[in-house]
């Protein structure tokens, strides 16, 4: 019993020593290889989602809470903003937007291809006073439109933020709903209406 207690910490120290001898690039490659060997493709969840795009690769270089150089954030935001595609009508139907905000399914291995895809907004934001269960990762959006108005520039900003959050805040935790084709153009317009329409529960 005593032998086990001595050997376990020793093994940990050996592993720690090996880990520190790796360069940052080697450690990242080893981590990626481990993830790819651990995950298995199932249903809609393919291994392709483990491949990072340029923005994800850049953002992964910085630890949580670490300051990102201004020139890096400006480069990301400029490129992502230029890639936003705006619809002819920026605001849709807020009732439909509320349904999209509540739906948490889509693109998971357990979801059927024909299952509705939602934004799961309440997982990160407070939005309406009636909803008592919500996440706090993102800022409260309650009275979003009441405080900001419904001008065309505000509609454009709101739609753009939903489409690609990195266009306004580099390395944001918010999903890039339009950029990654998670939501349709109509769904994003409906969410824009949910946030801005004076009749929406968000603005009561």
N, CA, C and O of each residue as an XYZ file, in Angstrom:
816
protein
N       0.835     -1.200      0.000
C       0.000      0.000      0.000
C       0.866      1.245      0.000
O       0.579      2.200     -0.722
N       1.937      1.247      0.812
C       2.838      2.393      0.870
C       3.537      2.592     -0.465
O       3.759      3.724     -0.896
N       3.888      1.470     -1.127
C       4.567      1.548     -2.415
C       3.710      2.288     -3.436
O       4.216      3.126     -4.181
N       2.407      1.980     -3.474
C       1.496      2.638     -4.401
C       1.432      4.140     -4.146
O       1.420      4.939     -5.083
N       1.393      4.509     -2.889
C       1.302      5.921     -2.541
C       2.539      6.689     -2.977
O       2.460      7.877     -3.288
N       3.675      6.014     -3.000
C       4.925      6.667     -3.402
C       5.034      6.721     -4.918
O       5.479      7.723     -5.476
N       4.627      5.643     -5.586
C       4.798      5.553     -7.041
C       3.860      6.461     -7.814
O       4.236      6.992     -8.858
N       2.645      6.647     -7.318
C       1.686      7.466     -8.059
C       2.175      8.900     -8.217
O       2.166      9.410     -9.337
N       2.608      9.582     -7.138
C       3.138     10.935     -7.308
C       4.368     10.961     -8.214
O       4.561     11.904     -8.981
N       5.213      9.901     -8.118
C       6.403      9.850     -8.950
C       6.014      9.787    -10.421
O       6.631     10.447    -11.258
N       4.995      8.996    -10.736
C       4.536      8.879    -12.119
C       4.011     10.207    -12.631
O       4.235     10.584    -13.781
N       3.306     10.908    -11.751
C       2.772     12.219    -12.127
C       3.896     13.175    -12.455
O       3.815     13.937    -13.418
N       4.970     13.135    -11.635
C       6.107     14.024    -11.859
C       6.806     13.718    -13.178
O       7.230     14.626    -13.892
N       6.924     12.417    -13.499
C       7.540     12.032    -14.778
C       6.741     12.554    -15.950
O       7.300     13.098    -16.902
N       5.399     12.385    -15.878
C       4.532     12.872    -16.953
C       4.601     14.381    -17.074
O       4.618     14.926    -18.178
N       4.641     15.052    -15.934
C       4.732     16.512    -15.957
C       6.029     16.958    -16.610
O       6.063     17.939    -17.353
N       7.108     16.214    -16.318
C       8.392     16.562    -16.921
C       8.369     16.389    -18.423
O       8.932     17.206    -19.153
N       7.717     15.324    -18.898
C       7.599     15.104    -20.345
C       6.793     16.209    -20.992
O       7.118     16.676    -22.083
N       5.722     16.628    -20.300
C       4.841     17.651    -20.862
C       5.572     18.975    -21.030
O       5.376     19.679    -22.020
N       6.418     19.313    -20.054
C       7.099     20.606    -20.126
C       8.195     20.620    -21.177
O       8.638     21.692    -21.588
N       8.652     19.426    -21.629
C       9.706     19.386    -22.643
C       9.160     19.607    -24.049
O       9.933     19.799    -24.988
N       7.838     19.582    -24.206
C       7.226     19.801    -25.513
C       7.153     21.293    -25.833
O       6.929     22.117    -24.947
N       7.342     21.627    -27.104
C       7.131     23.010    -27.519
C       5.633     23.262    -27.578
O       4.841     22.320    -27.553
N       5.242     24.526    -27.654
C       3.817     24.851    -27.698
C       3.153     24.236    -28.921
O       2.037     23.723    -28.835
N       3.839     24.286    -30.059
C       3.295     23.714    -31.289
C       3.118     22.213    -31.193
O       2.117     21.664    -31.655
N       4.105     21.544    -30.585
C       4.027     20.091    -30.416
C       2.895     19.709    -29.466
O       2.190     18.725    -29.687
N       2.732     20.497    -28.412
C       1.661     20.229    -27.453
C       0.289     20.375    -28.109
O      -0.614     19.579    -27.853
N       0.137     21.400    -28.959
C      -1.132     21.604    -29.656
C      -1.419     20.452    -30.612
O      -2.549     19.971    -30.690
N      -0.390     20.009    -31.341
C      -0.572     18.905    -32.280
C      -0.934     17.618    -31.554
O      -1.774     16.845    -32.014
N      -0.282     17.396    -30.402
C      -0.569     16.187    -29.626
C      -1.998     16.228    -29.090
O      -2.697     15.214    -29.089
N      -2.430     17.414    -28.633
C      -3.793     17.568    -28.122
C      -4.818     17.317    -29.221
O      -5.829     16.649    -29.004
N      -4.538     17.869    -30.419
C      -5.448     17.683    -31.544
C      -5.537     16.206    -31.942
O      -6.621     15.692    -32.219
N      -4.392     15.539    -31.965
C      -4.379     14.116    -32.310
C      -5.164     13.301    -31.293
O      -5.871     12.359    -31.649
N      -5.031     13.676    -30.016
C      -5.749     12.968    -28.959
C      -7.255     13.158    -29.116
O      -8.028     12.212    -28.963
N      -7.668     14.405    -29.426
C      -9.099     14.664    -29.616
C      -9.644     13.873    -30.785
O     -10.716     13.275    -30.691
N      -8.910     13.866    -31.886
C      -9.390     13.174    -33.090
C      -9.465     11.667    -32.874
O     -10.320     10.994    -33.451
N      -8.570     11.139    -32.041
C      -8.615      9.697    -31.774
C      -9.704      9.350    -30.764
O     -10.176      8.214    -30.720
N     -10.103     10.335    -29.949
C     -11.117     10.096    -28.916
C     -12.536     10.212    -29.451
O     -13.426      9.481    -29.018
N     -12.756     11.142    -30.406
C     -14.100     11.367    -30.948
C     -14.371     10.440    -32.127
O     -13.477     10.131    -32.915
N     -15.597     10.014    -32.226
C     -16.019      9.168    -33.329
C     -17.172      9.842    -34.064
O     -18.073     10.397    -33.434
N     -17.147      9.795    -35.382
C     -18.227     10.379    -36.171
C     -19.517      9.619    -35.889
O     -19.536      8.389    -35.886
N     -20.587     10.359    -35.654
C     -21.883      9.724    -35.398
C     -22.991     10.659    -35.846
O     -23.065     11.804    -35.401
N     -23.848     10.172    -36.724
C     -24.938     10.990    -37.230
C     -24.404     12.243    -37.914
O     -23.528     12.174    -38.776
N     -24.954     13.398    -37.509
C     -24.517     14.664    -38.107
C     -23.190     15.156    -37.547
O     -22.573     16.056    -38.117
N     -22.751     14.582    -36.450
C     -21.512     15.032    -35.804
C     -20.319     14.357    -36.475
O     -19.919     13.256    -36.098
N     -19.765     15.028    -37.464
C     -18.611     14.481    -38.168
C     -17.320     15.004    -37.536
O     -17.338     15.964    -36.766
N     -16.219     14.369    -37.867
C     -14.929     14.793    -37.326
C     -14.450     16.088    -37.970
O     -13.484     16.690    -37.500
N     -15.103     16.520    -39.026
C     -14.708     17.763    -39.701
C     -14.830     18.965    -38.769
O     -14.122     19.958    -38.939
N     -15.732     18.878    -37.780
C     -15.918     20.006    -36.874
C     -14.720     20.205    -35.941
O     -14.640     21.218    -35.246
N     -13.798     19.255    -35.921
C     -12.581     19.424    -35.124
C     -11.533     20.255    -35.843
O     -10.560     20.703    -35.237
N     -11.735     20.458    -37.142
C     -10.789     21.261    -37.928
C     -11.107     22.738    -37.756
O     -12.213     23.173    -38.075
N     -10.161     23.506    -37.262
C     -10.377     24.924    -37.011
C     -10.230     25.756    -38.282
O      -9.407     25.450    -39.146
N     -11.047     26.821    -38.386
C     -10.823     27.771    -39.469
C      -9.777     28.775    -38.992
O      -9.250     28.646    -37.887
N      -9.476     29.772    -39.821
C      -8.392     30.696    -39.511
C      -8.622     31.457    -38.197
O      -7.706     31.606    -37.388
N      -9.860     31.935    -37.997
C     -10.165     32.699    -36.788
C     -10.031     31.827    -35.550
O      -9.435     32.253    -34.561
N     -10.572     30.621    -35.584
C     -10.484     29.722    -34.444
C      -9.031     29.390    -34.106
O      -8.657     29.316    -32.936
N      -8.220     29.192    -35.143
C      -6.806     28.866    -34.931
C      -6.072     30.028    -34.259
O      -5.249     29.823    -33.367
N      -6.381     31.246    -34.700
C      -5.738     32.425    -34.094
C      -6.179     32.578    -32.643
O      -5.349     32.777    -31.755
N      -7.486     32.486    -32.404
C      -8.018     32.684    -31.051
C      -7.538     31.610    -30.086
O      -7.402     31.873    -28.891
N      -7.278     30.401    -30.585
C      -6.830     29.308    -29.727
C      -5.409     29.518    -29.202
O      -4.980     28.838    -28.269
N      -4.696     30.444    -29.792
C      -3.326     30.715    -29.341
C      -3.303     31.473    -28.011
O      -2.278     31.529    -27.333
N      -4.452     32.055    -27.650
C      -4.508     32.876    -26.441
C      -5.331     32.173    -25.359
O      -6.409     31.644    -25.630
N      -4.813     32.176    -24.142
C      -5.491     31.539    -23.018
C      -6.675     32.391    -22.561
O      -6.676     33.605    -22.768
N      -7.683     31.769    -21.941
C      -8.824     32.537    -21.415
C      -8.352     33.648    -20.481
O      -7.573     33.412    -19.558
N      -8.832     34.849    -20.732
C      -8.449     35.988    -19.905
C      -7.180     36.683    -20.367
O      -6.855     37.773    -19.895
N      -6.462     36.053    -21.291
C      -5.230     36.660    -21.791
C      -5.561     37.782    -22.770
O      -6.473     37.649    -23.587
N      -4.833     38.866    -22.689
C      -5.062     40.010    -23.571
C      -4.598     39.682    -24.990
O      -3.482     39.205    -25.193
N      -5.465     39.943    -25.967
C      -5.123     39.705    -27.370
C      -4.628     41.019    -27.969
O      -5.279     42.050    -27.798
N      -3.503     41.006    -28.660
C      -2.966     42.249    -29.242
C      -3.991     42.969    -30.119
O      -4.761     42.334    -30.839
N      -3.989     44.278    -30.049
C      -4.964     45.095    -30.774
C      -4.918     44.839    -32.268
O      -5.961     44.779    -32.919
N      -3.716     44.688    -32.822
C      -3.612     44.468    -34.269
C      -4.238     43.147    -34.687
O      -4.721     43.018    -35.811
N      -4.233     42.156    -33.783
C      -4.844     40.857    -34.071
C      -6.368     40.980    -34.067
O      -7.039     40.498    -34.979
N      -6.908     41.633    -33.031
C      -8.371     41.794    -32.955
C      -8.883     42.624    -34.124
O      -9.930     42.311    -34.691
N      -8.165     43.668    -34.490
C      -8.590     44.515    -35.612
C      -8.598     43.738    -36.920
O      -9.506     43.900    -37.735
N      -7.600     42.901    -37.122
C      -7.524     42.090    -38.346
C      -8.700     41.118    -38.432
O      -9.328     40.974    -39.480
N      -8.988     40.450    -37.300
C     -10.100     39.494    -37.270
C     -11.421     40.201    -37.534
O     -12.201     39.771    -38.384
N     -11.670     41.278    -36.813
C     -12.950     41.986    -36.924
C     -13.164     42.555    -38.326
O     -14.275     42.504    -38.855
N     -12.124     43.089    -38.918
C     -12.240     43.666    -40.270
C     -12.605     42.592    -41.294
O     -13.489     42.796    -42.126
N     -11.928     41.460    -41.230
C     -12.178     40.377    -42.191
C     -13.556     39.749    -41.989
O     -14.252     39.446    -42.958
N     -13.950     39.553    -40.724
C     -15.242     38.929    -40.444
C     -16.404     39.869    -40.776
O     -17.456     39.423    -41.234
N     -16.214     41.154    -40.547
C     -17.253     42.133    -40.880
C     -17.492     42.170    -42.391
O     -18.631     42.253    -42.850
N     -16.411     42.109    -43.145
C     -16.524     42.158    -44.612
C     -17.257     40.941    -45.175
O     -17.785     40.996    -46.285
N     -17.292     39.850    -44.418
C     -17.913     38.613    -44.898
C     -19.397     38.491    -44.546
O     -20.048     37.529    -44.953
N     -19.941     39.459    -43.791
C     -21.353     39.401    -43.421
C     -22.233     39.623    -44.652
O     -21.967     40.514    -45.458
N     -23.270     38.819    -44.789
C     -24.224     38.961    -45.894
C     -25.573     39.370    -45.313
O     -26.185     38.623    -44.549
N     -26.025     40.554    -45.682
C     -27.276     41.089    -45.137
C     -28.455     40.754    -46.048
O     -28.304     40.769    -47.269
N     -29.615     40.454    -45.488
C     -30.813     40.192    -46.296
C     -31.465     41.502    -46.714
O     -31.122     42.566    -46.198
N     -32.399     41.424    -47.646
C     -33.119     42.624    -48.077
C     -33.956     43.181    -46.928
O     -34.089     44.396    -46.784
N     -34.518     42.289    -46.110
C     -35.317     42.694    -44.957
C     -34.612     42.219    -43.691
O     -34.450     41.019    -43.471
N     -34.193     43.175    -42.860
C     -33.396     42.846    -41.687
C     -34.207     42.314    -40.514
O     -33.694     41.541    -39.705
N     -35.468     42.721    -40.414
C     -36.320     42.275    -39.318
C     -37.437     41.381    -39.818
O     -38.129     41.708    -40.782
N     -37.607     40.245    -39.150
C     -38.668     39.320    -39.515
C     -39.808     39.364    -38.521
O     -40.350     40.429    -38.222
N     -40.169     38.192    -38.008
C     -41.308     38.038    -37.096
C     -40.798     37.677    -35.710
O     -40.122     36.661    -35.548
N     -41.112     38.497    -34.700
C     -40.547     38.244    -33.373
C     -41.079     36.963    -32.741
O     -40.366     36.314    -31.976
N     -42.346     36.580    -33.054
C     -42.887     35.338    -32.505
C     -42.071     34.133    -32.988
O     -41.771     33.216    -32.223
N     -41.725     34.164    -34.269
C     -40.881     33.091    -34.823
C     -39.483     33.169    -34.209
O     -38.848     32.143    -33.966
N     -39.012     34.382    -33.962
C     -37.709     34.561    -33.334
C     -37.657     33.997    -31.930
O     -36.635     33.455    -31.511
N     -38.763     34.122    -31.194
C     -38.830     33.562    -29.835
C     -38.717     32.040    -29.873
O     -38.084     31.435    -29.008
N     -39.329     31.434    -30.875
C     -39.230     29.971    -31.003
C     -37.794     29.556    -31.306
O     -37.297     28.568    -30.764
N     -37.135     30.315    -32.173
C     -35.735     30.018    -32.511
C     -34.848     30.184    -31.275
O     -33.938     29.386    -31.050
N     -35.112     31.210    -30.484
C     -34.326     31.470    -29.276
C     -34.479     30.352    -28.245
O     -33.546     30.073    -27.493
N     -35.649     29.712    -28.206
C     -35.932     28.678    -27.213
C     -35.412     27.304    -27.623
O     -35.144     26.463    -26.766
N     -35.269     27.071    -28.920
C     -34.872     25.751    -29.409
C     -33.373     25.518    -29.169
O     -32.539     26.349    -29.526
N     -33.053     24.381    -28.561
C     -31.651     24.067    -28.277
C     -31.102     22.920    -29.096
O     -29.993     22.452    -28.840
N     -31.864     22.458    -30.081
C     -31.407     21.328    -30.894
C     -30.794     21.805    -32.198
O     -30.988     22.946    -32.617
N     -30.047     20.903    -32.833
C     -29.483     21.179    -34.141
C     -28.037     20.759    -34.265
O     -27.183     21.201    -33.496
N     -27.758     19.892    -35.249
C     -26.405     19.467    -35.611
C     -25.717     18.600    -34.554
O     -24.519     18.341    -34.660
N     -26.459     18.148    -33.535
C     -25.880     17.215    -32.575
C     -26.051     15.802    -33.116
O     -26.922     15.549    -33.948
N     -25.213     14.877    -32.637
C     -25.272     13.509    -33.160
C     -26.633     12.869    -32.902
O     -27.056     11.981    -33.640
N     -27.315     13.324    -31.851
C     -28.613     12.743    -31.504
C     -29.776     13.392    -32.244
O     -30.909     12.925    -32.132
N     -29.520     14.463    -32.998
C     -30.576     15.154    -33.748
C     -30.712     14.559    -35.145
O     -29.722     14.279    -35.820
N     -31.945     14.375    -35.555
C     -32.181     13.937    -36.922
C     -31.922     15.087    -37.886
O     -32.075     16.246    -37.498
N     -31.538     14.810    -39.125
C     -31.261     15.867    -40.100
C     -32.430     16.813    -40.339
O     -32.230     17.966    -40.723
N     -33.662     16.327    -40.114
C     -34.833     17.164    -40.347
C     -35.314     17.864    -39.073
O     -36.303     18.596    -39.105
N     -34.620     17.644    -37.954
C     -35.017     18.275    -36.689
C     -34.792     19.780    -36.766
O     -33.858     20.228    -37.433
N     -35.639     20.575    -36.089
C     -35.468     22.026    -36.137
C     -34.143     22.457    -35.498
O     -33.700     21.886    -34.502
N     -33.535     23.461    -36.088
C     -32.275     23.997    -35.572
C     -32.563     25.337    -34.908
O     -33.216     26.200    -35.494
N     -32.081     25.506    -33.701
C     -32.329     26.752    -32.991
C     -31.052     27.439    -32.563
O     -29.950     26.953    -32.814
N     -31.219     28.581    -31.913
C     -30.070     29.368    -31.456
C     -29.769     29.141    -29.982
O     -28.667     29.435    -29.519
N     -30.754     28.613    -29.233
C     -30.560     28.337    -27.809
C     -30.078     29.590    -27.058
O     -29.188     29.511    -26.211
N     -30.672     30.733    -27.378
C     -30.220     32.022    -26.837
C     -30.282     32.100    -25.314
O     -29.428     32.716    -24.677
N     -31.321     31.459    -24.734
C     -31.508     31.551    -23.290
C     -30.425     30.806    -22.507
O     -30.311     30.977    -21.293
N     -29.636     29.987    -23.191
C     -28.544     29.287    -22.513
C     -27.453     30.260    -22.072
O     -26.675     29.965    -21.164
N     -27.404     31.425    -22.726
C     -26.356     32.403    -22.428
C     -26.861     33.781    -22.015
O     -26.128     34.549    -21.392
N     -28.119     34.101    -22.362
C     -28.629     35.456    -22.141
C     -29.974     35.488    -21.410
O     -30.814     34.607    -21.592
N     -30.159     36.499    -20.596
C     -31.500     36.860    -20.150
C     -32.120     37.650    -21.296
O     -31.473     38.525    -21.871
N     -33.389     37.339    -21.633
C     -34.007     38.034    -22.754
C     -35.372     38.618    -22.406
O     -35.623     39.796    -22.657
N     -36.242     37.816    -21.839
C     -37.559     38.334    -21.474
C     -37.790     38.189    -19.975
O     -37.191     37.332    -19.325
N     -38.646     39.016    -19.444
C     -38.921     39.001    -18.006
C     -39.649     37.728    -17.598
O     -39.512     37.267    -16.465
N     -40.422     37.160    -18.521
C     -41.210     35.970    -18.215
C     -40.326     34.723    -18.059
O     -40.684     33.789    -17.342
N     -39.189     34.719    -18.726
C     -38.300     33.554    -18.688
C     -37.443     33.613    -17.424
O     -36.643     34.532    -17.246
N     -37.621     32.623    -16.552
C     -36.887     32.650    -15.279
C     -35.614     31.793    -15.309
O     -34.802     31.847    -14.384
N     -35.448     31.005    -16.372
C     -34.268     30.156    -16.475
C     -33.422     30.620    -17.655
O     -33.851     30.526    -18.805
N     -32.235     31.115    -17.375
C     -31.359     31.600    -18.449
C     -29.908     31.593    -17.975
O     -29.626     31.588    -16.776
N     -29.003     31.593    -18.940
C     -27.578     31.606    -18.630
C     -27.047     33.020    -18.481
O     -27.721     33.993    -18.817
N     -25.834     33.113    -17.973
C     -25.234     34.431    -17.751
C     -23.851     34.555    -18.392
O     -23.081     35.451    -18.046
N     -23.539     33.657    -19.322
C     -22.256     33.756    -20.030
C     -22.218     35.045    -20.842
O     -21.200     35.733    -20.896
N     -23.356     35.359    -21.476
C     -23.466     36.588    -22.260
C     -24.210     37.656    -21.474
O     -24.800     37.359    -20.436
N     -24.191     38.888    -21.951
C     -24.883     39.977    -21.246
C     -26.398     39.841    -21.336
O     -26.916     39.170    -22.229
N     -27.098     40.474    -20.415
C     -28.551     40.488    -20.465
C     -29.006     41.266    -21.703
O     -28.479     42.335    -22.012
N     -29.986     40.711    -22.396
C     -30.550     41.372    -23.577
C     -31.959     41.895    -23.296
O     -32.659     42.339    -24.205
N     -32.357     41.838    -22.052
C     -33.685     42.331    -21.686
C     -33.780     43.827    -21.988
O     -32.898     44.600    -21.616
N     -34.859     44.228    -22.667
C     -35.113     45.604    -23.113
C     -34.042     46.105    -24.093
O     -33.721     47.292    -24.147
N     -33.513     45.164    -24.854
C     -32.476     45.470    -25.846
C     -32.917     46.569    -26.812
O     -32.223     47.570    -26.985
N     -34.066     46.373    -27.433
C     -34.553     47.353    -28.396
C     -35.090     48.618    -27.746
O     -34.969     49.707    -28.308
N     -35.678     48.482    -26.573
C     -36.239     49.636    -25.859
C     -35.145     50.640    -25.514
O     -35.380     51.849    -25.505
N     -33.953     50.133    -25.232
C     -32.831     50.996    -24.874
C     -32.089     51.537    -26.088
O     -31.454     52.589    -26.005
N     -32.160     50.838    -27.206
C     -31.345     51.191    -28.369
C     -32.133     51.754    -29.547
O     -31.554     52.405    -30.416
N     -33.425     51.517    -29.591
C     -34.219     51.981    -30.729
C     -34.236     50.971    -31.856
O     -33.589     49.926    -31.785
N     -34.994     51.299    -32.909
C     -35.179     50.359    -34.021
C     -34.711     50.979    -35.335
O     -35.276     50.687    -36.390
N     -33.704     51.816    -35.286
C     -33.194     52.456    -36.499
C     -32.573     51.413    -37.426
O     -32.234     50.311    -36.993
N     -32.430     51.764    -38.688
C     -31.832     50.828    -39.647
C     -30.394     50.457    -39.263
O     -30.021     49.288    -39.362
N     -29.573     51.435    -38.824
C     -28.224     51.051    -38.383
C     -28.244     50.050    -37.223
O     -27.399     49.157    -37.160
N     -29.208     50.196    -36.305
C     -29.300     49.258    -35.196
C     -29.767     47.891    -35.666
O     -29.308     46.870    -35.155
N     -30.682     47.862    -36.643
C     -31.117     46.592    -37.222
C     -29.931     45.886    -37.884
O     -29.749     44.676    -37.751
N     -29.142     46.673    -38.593
C     -27.990     46.109    -39.305
C     -26.949     45.577    -38.321
O     -26.379     44.504    -38.519
N     -26.712     46.350    -37.256
C     -25.752     45.911    -36.238
C     -26.226     44.611    -35.581
O     -25.447     43.672    -35.415
N     -27.513     44.566    -35.209
C     -28.052     43.403    -34.503
C     -28.005     42.161    -35.383
O     -27.592     41.091    -34.935
N     -28.429     42.307    -36.633
C     -28.380     41.169    -37.564
C     -26.932     40.718    -37.750
O     -26.639     39.522    -37.739
N     -26.020     41.699    -37.922
C     -24.611     41.372    -38.127
C     -23.993     40.662    -36.942
O     -23.180     39.754    -37.109
N     -24.378     41.074    -35.741
C     -23.862     40.441    -34.520
C     -24.317     38.991    -34.441
O     -23.550     38.121    -34.027
N     -25.554     38.725    -34.833
C     -26.061     37.351    -34.843
C     -25.359     36.552    -35.938
O     -24.993     35.393    -35.741
N     -25.179     37.182    -37.082
C     -24.554     36.508    -38.224
C     -23.124     36.089    -37.902
O     -22.727     34.951    -38.150
N     -22.348     37.036    -37.339
C     -20.940     36.749    -37.039
C     -20.459     37.656    -35.917
O     -20.072     38.800    -36.158
N     -20.485     37.151    -34.707
C     -20.116     37.948    -33.534
C     -18.659     38.407    -33.564
O     -18.311     39.422    -32.960
N     -17.816     37.662    -34.262
C     -16.404     38.030    -34.326
C     -16.153     39.295    -35.140
O     -15.061     39.862    -35.095
N     -17.159     39.732    -35.880
C     -17.036     40.972    -36.642
C     -17.038     42.184    -35.722
O     -16.574     43.258    -36.104
N     -17.553     42.016    -34.524
C     -17.666     43.119    -33.569
C     -16.834     42.892    -32.305
O     -16.483     43.845    -31.608
N     -16.526     41.644    -32.017
C     -15.736     41.314    -30.829
C     -14.905     40.074    -31.134
O     -15.386     38.946    -31.027
N     -13.660     40.297    -31.513
C     -12.790     39.186    -31.917
C     -12.689     38.121    -30.833
O     -12.553     38.433    -29.650
N     -12.757     36.865    -31.250
C     -12.657     35.713    -30.355
C     -13.819     35.633    -29.369
O     -13.674     35.101    -28.268
N     -14.959     36.160    -29.768
C     -16.171     36.084    -28.947
C     -16.575     34.625    -28.735
O     -16.315     33.769    -29.581
N     -17.217     34.353    -27.588
C     -17.722     33.007    -27.309
C     -19.033     32.724    -28.033
O     -19.472     31.576    -28.099
N     -19.653     33.757    -28.570
C     -20.956     33.601    -29.212
C     -20.806     32.874    -30.553
O     -19.907     33.196    -31.330
N     -21.672     31.903    -30.831
C     -21.607     31.199    -32.117
C     -21.776     32.150    -33.297
O     -22.490     33.148    -33.201
N     -21.122     31.838    -34.397
C     -21.265     32.627    -35.635
C     -22.380     31.986    -36.462
O     -22.130     31.194    -37.371
N     -23.616     32.353    -36.121
C     -24.781     31.654    -36.636
C     -24.918     31.697    -38.159
O     -25.308     30.703    -38.772
N     -24.605     32.820    -38.762
C     -24.708     32.916    -40.211
C     -23.458     32.423    -40.901
O     -23.533     31.682    -41.881
N     -22.324     32.827    -40.401
C     -21.035     32.451    -40.984
C     -20.887     30.935    -41.077
O     -20.386     30.408    -42.071
N     -21.329     30.244    -40.028
C     -21.214     28.782    -40.001
C     -22.478     28.063    -40.463
O     -22.610     26.847    -40.319
N     -23.411     28.847    -41.026
C     -24.637     28.275    -41.587
C     -25.423     27.437    -40.563
O     -25.976     26.386    -40.887
N     -25.452     27.933    -39.331
C     -26.244     27.276    -38.288
C     -27.712     27.662    -38.441
O     -28.599     26.813    -38.367
N     -27.954     28.952    -38.656
C     -29.310     29.462    -38.844
C     -29.495     29.970    -40.269
O     -28.531     30.328    -40.945
N     -30.745     29.995    -40.712
C     -31.055     30.537    -42.034
C     -31.155     32.059    -41.953
O     -31.199     32.635    -40.867
N     -31.189     32.678    -43.089
C     -31.359     34.134    -43.175
C     -32.663     34.565    -42.494
O     -32.698     35.559    -41.769
N     -33.730     33.803    -42.740
C     -35.033     34.131    -42.143
C     -34.987     34.001    -40.622
O     -35.546     34.843    -39.918
N     -34.334     32.964    -40.105
C     -34.240     32.782    -38.658
C     -33.478     33.929    -37.999
O     -33.854     34.391    -36.921
N     -32.410     34.387    -38.643
C     -31.635     35.493    -38.072
C     -32.417     36.796    -38.109
O     -32.294     37.619    -37.201
N     -33.217     36.991    -39.147
C     -34.084     38.172    -39.218
C     -35.164     38.107    -38.139
O     -35.540     39.129    -37.566
N     -35.658     36.904    -37.868
C     -36.660     36.730    -36.812
C     -36.057     37.022    -35.438
O     -36.719     37.621    -34.590
N     -34.829     36.614    -35.212
C     -34.152     36.915    -33.950
C     -33.893     38.414    -33.815
O     -33.987     38.966    -32.718
N     -33.572     39.063    -34.914
C     -33.380     40.511    -34.901
C     -34.673     41.199    -34.476
O     -34.650     42.155    -33.701
N     -35.803     40.703    -34.991
C     -37.109     41.252    -34.606
C     -37.397     40.986    -33.137
O     -37.940     41.849    -32.448
N     -37.039     39.802    -32.651
C     -37.257     39.475    -31.239
C     -36.543     40.483    -30.342
O     -37.069     40.874    -29.300
N     -35.362     40.898    -30.742
C     -34.572     41.815    -29.925
C     -35.008     43.266    -30.060
O     -34.854     44.053    -29.126
N     -35.551     43.622    -31.222
C     -35.824     45.042    -31.488
C     -37.294     45.451    -31.521
O     -37.620     46.593    -31.195
N     -38.174     44.552    -31.904
C     -39.589     44.917    -32.060
C     -40.162     45.387    -30.716
O     -40.021     44.684    -29.715
N     -40.802     46.555    -30.675
C     -41.386     47.058    -29.430
C     -42.427     46.116    -28.820
O     -42.647     46.134    -27.609
N     -43.068     45.292    -29.658
C     -44.089     44.361    -29.162
C     -43.490     43.077    -28.583
O     -44.189     42.309    -27.924
N     -42.213     42.848    -28.824
C     -41.560     41.640    -28.337
C     -41.480     41.608    -26.817
O     -41.328     42.658    -26.193
N     -41.579     40.429    -26.206
C     -41.445     40.332    -24.745
C     -40.092     40.806    -24.236
O     -39.952     41.148    -23.062
N     -39.107     40.826    -25.106
C     -37.781     41.341    -24.733
C     -37.869     42.801    -24.327
O     -37.125     43.252    -23.456
N     -38.785     43.550    -24.958
C     -38.843     44.997    -24.745
C     -40.009     45.467    -23.875
O     -40.371     46.643    -23.886
N     -40.588     44.533    -23.122
C     -41.718     44.898    -22.236
C     -41.208     45.300    -20.846
O     -42.005     45.638    -19.970
